[in-house]
Amino acid sequence: MTVYYINSYDIIDMELFSQYPPGVITLLEKYGAAVVASDLEGMAVEGTPRMMNAIIRFPSQEAALQCYQDPAYQPLKAIRLKAVRNCTMVLVKAFTP
């Protein structure tokens, strides 16, 4: 079943953060994932917005969790954790009526 990571965070060090996306894109491809949305200028309709909002589609929950736990992701994760604040990552299942 398809799942989505919904990520929101505030970037506090854009120069450091710029090292994160190139490595992540390569890793996402390894797990059959794709970035569905990524925006630094999302419009808050309700609540308090964060600077970066992204949605990433994975073919399965297993693939999403394997990607997150992949040893190659750990140094990238460290970069993200140093470069952002107020991070939320939620894994949700695709809607099936």
N, C-alpha and C positions, 0 to 999 in steps of 0.2 A: 504494500500500500504506500502510495506517495505521501511524503511528509515534508513539512516546511520549517526551516529555522526562521524565526522572526527576531531580528537583532535591532536593538536601539541603544545608542550610547552617545556621550558627548566627547568629542575629540579635544584633548588639551595640548597635544603636541603633534601638529600636522606633519612636521618634517619626519619625526619618528614613525608616525602612522603610515606615511607614504611607502614604507618598506613592507607593509602588511599585505595589501591587495595582490601584488604580483605572485607571491608565493602561494597565497590562498587559492587563487584561480587555478593554478596548476594542480593543487591538491584536490580541489572540487572535481576537476575532470577525472581524476583517478577513481572517484567514487560515483561517477555518473550524475553529479549534481550540476545545477545551473543557477546563476543569479537571475532571479525573476525581477527584482527591483532593488535599486540602491540609490539613495538620494541624500544629499547634504542640505537640501532646501525643502524638505517635506512640510506640508501645511497642516498645522494642528487644527483639527475641527473640534476636538474636545480634549481636555487634560493638558498636561505640561509636555511639550515636545522635547525631543532630544535632537542633537545636531545630525547624527547619522542614523538612518533607518534602512534596513535591508531585509529582503526576503529571499531565501535560498531553497530551491526545490531539490529533494533527494528522492531516489527511487524507493527507498524503504527506511524505516527507523533504524534498522541494523546498519545500513550504509552511513546514515547521518552520525550515529554514535561511533562507528569505526573511524570516520573522518576526524571527529573531535578528539578521539583518543590516539590517533596515528602519531607515532614518534616524530614524524616530519612536521606535524602541526605544533608541537610543543614550543619550539623557539618562536614561531609566528604568534602563538598565543601570548607568550611573554612580551613580545613587542606590543600587541594590542593592549594588554593589561597595563603596561607602562604609559601608553599613549592616550588612554581614554579613562573616563569616569562615568558613573551612573549606568553601568552596562547591564542590559537585560538580554538574555538569549532564551527564547522559548521554542520548544519543538512541538509542532501541532500536526495532527493527521489531516489529510485532505478531506474535504467534505464530500460525502457520498449520500445523495438523497435516498 
